[in-house]
Amino acid sequence: MPVGEQASDSAPFLSSDSEAEGPEEQDGTEHQESQEEESASGVSNVRARLIVAILCYINLLNYVDRFTVAGVLPEIESFFGINDGDSGLLQTVFICSYMFLAPVFGYFGDRYNRKYIMSAGIFFWSLVTLLSSFTPRKHFWALLLTRGLVGVGEASYSTIAPTIIADLYVKDKRTTMLSIFYFAIPVGSGLGYIVGAQVSNVMNDWHYALRVTPGLGFLAVLLLLFVVQEPKRGAVEARPESQLHHTSWLTDLQALSKNRSFVLSTFGFTAVAFVTGSLALWAPTFFFRAAVITGEKAPCTGSRCSSSESLIFGAITCVTGILGVASGVLVSRQLKKKTPRADPLVCAAGLLLSAPFLYLTIMLADRSTSATFVFVFFGETFLSMNWAIVADILLYVVVPTRRSTAEALQIIVSHLLGDAGSPLLIGNLSDSLRKTDSYLWQFRSLQLSLLLCAFVAVVGGAFFLATALFIQRDREQAENYIPTDESIVVPKSGRSTPVPVSSVLI
């Protein structure tokens, strides 16, 4: 790893590159780096910050929309008369369409104009979300279909947006901007619960909860088309697109499959997706059922249910997301002063520390409401430490022309084995464990099913520990990558003749 970059990585959270320099020298260095980034990417510094702000807004909106359904899940179950298994399908069909289309958008994102791809996807997602809000009582299949189609639009955005940030910034600035970008995940998720519960409560109809995000989505499309500027790929890393040749999709997949840091961190992130996917859909419902059996709340009647659990869990998710992402990046930067393996070690610690708190949250839900929310606060904080760091790992162990493909591959694996199946698995497991339809067994069966999350968190921690063994080597290989099919000019008999790099190296 270059010495300059290692020094940069050890800088404090949201700080400049080097603390060793004096103020004047440091300001001069920052100004020079900013000018170099601006000239390389083709985007001004002001425009770059504006682009990141727009991408963060869309990412926030993305997760608000995704978790609005979870905030009104008891009402949806009561409205359609469905069981836990059917409820789990709402998240599963969305994630399935999202993950299977992610590689398609990743392929196009590595080769074509990214803002136009995102604009089309977000417009489609907003339109389908609006249509889903008109689902009648006897057509639950229509709600499943429209939620599945929402995943089409979101796949076009999630695979591409981080790569635009990667082409605008490097080193600490990239990590900082990615941290801000990934703040939107827990904050948006928490707002999704709150928006869903509050709008449903005010309008006395859960359908209105799904009509909040479409208008904001159409605004996002306009911002993308008229404000966002496409940066040059890899230019800020002193590797402009003209020097980074695109290879075939199969070649990209083969290279990524041999990248151990990418593969192992993807499996670690899969565990994060499994746990967060399960909690995202089922936690508010689980807390509501616990309140019912303790006598704190009345059972759900008709399409009206108590929304306080969704509000509390949403607020906790927002706060813990900010704390978790910020503390994860801060601890990682401080630890990099001692070891270049800091990123995967922090991810591993976050998952391993979250496991006991999640276990206590699940087991004490029917005994102490206050203790339950305290434990879930710490569990989600540790769990959120991974988001920005995992994204940063992918970006620095994968070369620029394969990043959208890598993002897509990570999405499909983490969702296929993670949150695509976990809500459905938890729901079906709850149905199979339920001995009677009493309120007690509705709670107890879901409680036993959710214990699986603590176990999966431990497994994910082990994958990140394995990632730490290979991270330094894979990062150096990505930074020093030279395309094997690139030609250089070699004098031959008085002429300049282009020959493959491989022949010269041999």
N, C-alpha and C positions, 0 to 999 in steps of 0.2 A: 504494500500500500504506500503511495507517495507520502512523504513526510508532511508536506503542506496540508494534505487532506486529513491526516490523522490528527493534526493539531486543530483543524477546523471542527472535527467531529466531537472533540472534547469540550467545546464551548458550552456555556450554560444555556438553559432554555430561554428562547427568544432573545438571544444576545448576538453580538457580532462574532466574527471568526476568531479573533485572537485577543487574549487579555494581556499578553506579554508586551504588546506594543503600547507606546505612549499615545495620548489622545490625538495629537496632530497626525502622527504616523498612521494610527488606526483609521482616522477619518479619511486620510488620503488613500489608504488601501481599499477601504469600503467604496469610495467614490470610483476608484479605478476598476474594481470588480463589477460595480453596477454598470459602468459604461461598457465594459467588455461583454457582460450578459446582454445588455440592450442591443449592441451592435451585432452580436452573434445570433440571437433569437429573431431579430427583426421586429421586436415589440418593445415599445418604450417602457420605462419603469412604472410610470403612472398607469399605462394601459395594462401592464402585467398584473398590477395589484387589483385593478378593476376586474380583470378576467377571473382571478382567483376568488374575488368576492362574489361574482355571478355564479361560478361553479359551486361555491359553498352554499349559496342560496338555493340552487337547484338540488344539491345533495340533501339539504335540510328538508326541502319540500318532498323529495323522494321518500324519505323515511317517515315524515308526517303521514303521507298517504298510505304507506305500507302498514303502519300500525294503528291507523284509525279503526280498522275492523276489529283489532284485538281490544280496543277500548270499549266497544259496544257488543262484544261477543255474547254475553248473557242475553241481551235483547235479541240478537240474531237467532240464538238457540231457541228462545221462547217463541219468536215470530214464526219460524219455519218448523218448529217441533222436531229438531234434529238432536242426535246424540253427540258424544264427545268425538267419536270417530269421524263423523261427517263434518264437525267443526274443524278438526285438524286438516281436512282437505282444503279449506279455504287458503291456508298458508302453503300447503304442499303444491297445489296446482299453479299458484303464482310463482313459486320458486322453481318449479320444473320448467315452465316456459322460459323463465329468466335465465336459468343456467344452460339450457340446451341452445339458446340463441346467442349466448355470450360469445362463444367461439366465432360465430359468423360475423358479429359486429367487431370482434377483435381482429379478424382477418382484414376487414375493410378499413378498420381504424389504423392499421399499420401501413396502409397503401393509399388512402384517399383522404379528402378534406374532412376533418373530424367534426367541425362545428355544424356542418350540414347534416351529417349522420345523426348527431345528437339532437338537432332541431326537429328532424322528422320523427325520431323516436319519442321525444317528449310531447310533441303534438298528439301523436297517436295514444300515448299513455293517458294524457289529460282527457281526451275525448272518450276513451273507453271507461275511465273512472266515472265520468259524468253519466254515461249510459247505465252503469251498474247501480246507480242510486235510484233507478226507477223499477227495480226488480219486484214483481208482485209476490204475494204470499205463497202461492202453490208452485213457484218456479225457482226453487233453490238451485237447480242446474244452471239457470241463467246467471245467477250470481257467481257460481263456480267458473263459468265460461268467461265472464268479463274480468274476473280477478286473474284468471290465467292470461288473458290478453294484455293486462296491465304489465305483466312481466316482460312482454315483448319490448315495450317502450323503455323500461328501466334497464334492460340489458344493453341497449344502445348507448346509455349514458355511463353506467358504472365501469365499463371496460375501458372507456376512452378518457374520461375526465382526469384521472391521475396522471396519465401520460402527457397531457398538455401542461400540467404543473411541472412535470419533470423536464419539459423542454423550455421552461421559463426560468428555472432556478437550479442551482447546484449546491452541494455541501449543506451547511447549516440552514441557509435560506430555504432550500428545498424541504428539509425536515420540518422547519417551522411552518411553512405553507401547507404541507401535508397534515401537520397536526391540526391547523385551523380547519382544513377541509374535513378531517375525520371527527372533529368536534360535532359536526352536523349529524353523525350517526346516532349517538346516544341522545343528543338534545332533540333531534327530530323525532326519534322514537318516543321519547317522553312526551313531547308535544302532541304526538299522534294519539296517545291515550287520553290526554287532557282535552284536545279538540273534539275527539270522538264522543267522550263522555259528556262534555259540557253542551255541545251543539245538540246532541240527542236529548239531553235533559231540558234544554230551553225550548226546543221545537216539539218535544214530546213525540219524536219519530226518529229512529236511528238512520233512516234514509238520508236525512239532511246532513249527517256527518260526512257522507261521501261527496257532498257537493261543495266542499270548502276548497280543496286543492286544485280542481280543474282550472278555475279562473286564474289562479296563481301560476299554473303550468303554462297557460297560453302567454302570460306575461314573460315567462322564462324563455319561451321560444323567440319572442321579439328581441330580448336582450342578447341572446346568442347570435341572432342574425345580424344585428346592427351595431353591437358593441364588441363582441369577442373577435379577436384576430388570431388566425392560425399561425403559431410559431414554427420556426424551422426545426425539424427533428434532430436531436443530438447536437445542435450547434453550440449550446452553452457548455458542452463537455469537450469542446475543441474537436468534435467529430461531426462535421456537417453532413447532411444527407448525401451529398455527392460522393463522400468517402465511405459511406456505410451502405453497402449493396444489399438489396433485399434478396432473400433466399426463398425457396419454395416453402409452402406451409408444412409439408412433411419434414423438411430439413429443420425447420424451426422446432417442431415437436420433438424430433430426435435430440436436438441440442438441449432443449429444456428438460427432457427426461433424464439426461446425464448430469444435469445440474443438481447436485445433492442438496444444497442449501435451499434451492427453490422447491424441490420435491418434499423435503422434510418439513419446511416451514408451512407448506401448503397443507400437509396433514395435521400439523399443529393448529393451523387456523381453522381447519375443518372441525376440530373439537370445540373451538370458540363458537363457530357457527351453530353447531349442534346445541350447545348450552343456551346461547342467546336466542336461538329460534324457538326452543322449548319454553323458555321463560317469557319471551315476548308475547306469545299467544296465550299461554296458560296461567301466568302469574296472577293477573287481576282476577280471573275466574277462580283460581285456587284460594286467594285471600278472601274473596266474597263467600265461597262455600265454608271457609273456616269461620267467618263471622256469623253465618247462618246457624251452624251447629253449636256455637257458643252462646247464641241468643242475642248477639249484638245487632243482627240485621234480620229483616223478614225475608222469606224466600221470594224469588222472582215471580211476579204475577203478570200475565199478559206480555206486553212488550215493554213494560216499565220495570227497571231493576235499579238498585242502589248503585251510584257511580263513584262513591268516595274512594273505593279501592283502586279504581283506574286512575283517579286524580292523584292519590298518594304515590302509587307506583310510578306514574308518569313523572311526578316531581323528583322522586328518588332517581329515576333513570337519567333525567337531565343533569342533576347535580353530580351524580357519580360518574357520568360520562365525561364531564369537564374535568373533574378531579383525576379520573383514571388516565385519560389521554395525556393530560399535562404532566402528571407525576411519572408516567411511563417514559415520556421523552426526557424529562429532567433527570431521572435516575439513570437512564441509558447514557446520556451525555456525560454525567459525572463518572460513571463506571468505565467509559471508554478511555479515561485517563490511565486506567490500570490494565485494561484488556480490550483487544479489538473484537472480542466475542460478546460484547455487552448486550447487543440487541436481542439475540435469541435467549440469553440468560435472563433478561428482564421479562421477556414473554413467558418463559418457563415458570419463573417465580410468580408472575401474576396468576397463571392458571392454578398452580399448586396451592397458592394461598387462598384462592377463591373457593376451592373445593370444600374445606371444613365449614366455611361460613354458609355456603349454599345448603349443606347438610343440616346445619342447625336451623336455618330458615324454614326448611321443609318440615322438620320434626317438631318444631315449637309453635307452628302456626295456630294450632287449636288450644294452646296453653297460655301464651302471652303475645298479644298483638304488638305491643311496643317492642318487645325483644325481637320479634319476627322482622319488623321493619328495620331495626338496627343491624341485624345480621345480613339482611339482603342488601343494605346500604354498603357494607364492607365487601360483600361478595361481588356485587356489581362493579365496585370501584376497582378491585383487583382484576376483574375480568376485562374491564375497559382499557387496561394498560397496554393491551396488544395492538389496538387498531392502527395507529399511525406507524408503529414500529414495523409491523408485518408489511405494510405497504412500502415502507422505505427499504426493507430488506429486498423485496422483489425488484425495486428500481435500481439498486446498485449491484445486484448479482446477475442482472439480465441486460444485454446490450439494447440500445434504443430501438432498433428496427424489429425487435421481438417483444417489446414490452406490452403492447396491446394484446398480442396473442398469449403472453404469459398471464396477464390480468384475466383474460377470458378463461384460460385453462384453470387458473386458481379458483375462479368463480364456479366453474362447472364441477370441479372436484369437491370443493368445500361445501357447496350446496347439495350436490348429489348425495354425499355421505353425511352431510350436516343438517342444515335447517330445512331442506326439502322434505326429508323424511321424519325428522324428529317430532314436529307437532302431530303428525298423523300417527307415528309410533306411540307417542305418549297417550294420545286419545284412544287408540285401539287397545293399548295395554290397560288403560283405566277401565274401559268397558269390559274387558275380559276378567279383571280382578274384582269387579263389583258383584257382590253376592245378592244384594237387593237394590231396589230403586229408592231407598230411604235417603234422606239428606246426609246422614252419617256416612253411608257407603259411597255416596257421590263424592264426598270429601276424601274419605280414606283411600279409595282406589286411585284417585288422582295424586294423592300424597305419595303413595308407594311408587307410582310410575315416575314421578319427578325425581326420585332418588337417583335415577340413572344419570342425571346431569352431573352430580358430584363425582361419580366414577369416570365419566368421559373427560371431565376437567383434568383429572390426574393423568389420564392417557395422553392428552394434549400436551401437558407439561413435559412428559417424557420425549415427545417428538421435538420440542424446541430444544431440549438438552442435547439431543442428537444433532440438531442443526448447528449448534455451537462448535462441533468438531470440524465442520467443513466451511464455515462462513468466511474465514479469512482468505483461504485459497480461492474460493469461487468469486469473491469480490475482486481479487487481483486479476483473475482471468478475464472478467468482464471489462475491467478498466483498460487492460492491455490487449483487448481483442483486435485481431486483424483478419478481415475476410480472406479466406483462402483462394477465392477466385479473382481477387483484385490484381490488376496489372500495374507494374512500375516500369519506368523507362530506363533501359540499360544501353550504353553505347556499344555498337557492334559494327566494325569495319567502317567507321566514320559516320554511321547512321544511328539515330535513336530508335531502338526497337522495343516495343512493349512486350514484357514477358510476365507470366504468372509469378506471384510472390513465392509460392511453394517451391518453384524450381530454383529460385535464388537461395532460399533457406536451406534446401537440400545441398 
